[in-house]
Amino acid sequence: MARRSSIQGDFKLRKVLRAISQNVESNVRGGMEEASNLVLESQRQFIPKDTGDAANALEAFVSKSGLDAQIGIRGKKHAREFFYVRFLERGTKGYSGTKRSGGRSRRSTMKTDGSHFFGLYPDIPARPAHPWLRPSYDINRDEILVIIRGAIRQTLERAGQGGRSGSSN
């Protein structure tokens, strides 16, 4: 569920920022953390809540270089535990057990998980989509751009001054 930057034109800028970060203290990581926390808080607001466990499992991670951020449900354990959030995000098609395409015959076996009986042909209703991943980014897009551009500008200014630690605005 976490997304990474895939903009094609940013590879040259990344290379320059990596080279600068080796010689100069970079503000990019701090700016990226601030922007990712903004998106994380929006995701926590927008995610549909029943118990609130999925909202509490959301995390923001920023790489050491500050050039990549992953926001959402991270890690195998959480991905397995909260697998259902993809159905909340995109919705479901539903299933009507009484109909079958092509007029083929249906097996008359019981539908059960061992403790619950669902009937011979359960009807599973379609669920509407409740998007929360993309809207959390879209709402904060302008603020994110201001934060990251400011961090990059400060880092480049500091590099242009020869790496002095004084910040200029």
Rosetta blueprint (number, residue, H / E / L):
1 M L
2 A L
3 R L
4 R L
5 S L
6 S L
7 I L
8 Q H
9 G H
10 D H
11 F H
12 K H
13 L H
14 R H
15 K H
16 V H
17 L H
18 R H
19 A H
20 I H
21 S H
22 Q H
23 N H
24 V L
25 E L
26 S L
27 N L
28 V H
29 R H
30 G H
31 G H
32 M H
33 E H
34 E H
35 A H
36 S H
37 N H
38 L H
39 V H
40 L H
41 E H
42 S H
43 Q H
44 R H
45 Q H
46 F H
47 I L
48 P L
49 K L
50 D L
51 T L
52 G L
53 D H
54 A H
55 A H
56 N H
57 A H
58 L E
59 E E
60 A E
61 F E
62 V E
63 S L
64 K L
65 S L
66 G L
67 L L
68 D L
69 A E
70 Q E
71 I E
72 G E
73 I E
74 R L
75 G L
76 K H
77 K H
78 H H
79 A H
80 R H
81 E H
82 F L
83 F L
84 Y L
85 V H
86 R H
87 F H
88 L H
89 E H
90 R H
91 G L
92 T E
93 K L
94 G L
95 Y E
96 S E
97 G L
98 T L
99 K L
100 R L
101 S H
102 G H
103 G H
104 R L
105 S L
106 R L
107 R L
108 S L
109 T L
110 M L
111 K L
112 T E
113 D L
114 G L
115 S L
116 H L
117 F E
118 F L
119 G L
120 L L
121 Y L
122 P L
123 D E
124 I E
125 P L
126 A L
127 R E
128 P L
129 A L
130 H L
131 P L
132 W L
133 L H
134 R H
135 P H
136 S H
137 Y H
138 D H
139 I H
140 N H
141 R H
142 D H
143 E H
144 I H
145 L H
146 V H
147 I H
148 I H
149 R H
150 G H
151 A H
152 I H
153 R H
154 Q H
155 T H
156 L H
157 E H
158 R H
159 A H
160 G H
161 Q L
162 G L
163 G L
164 R L
165 S L
166 G L
167 S L
168 S L
169 N L
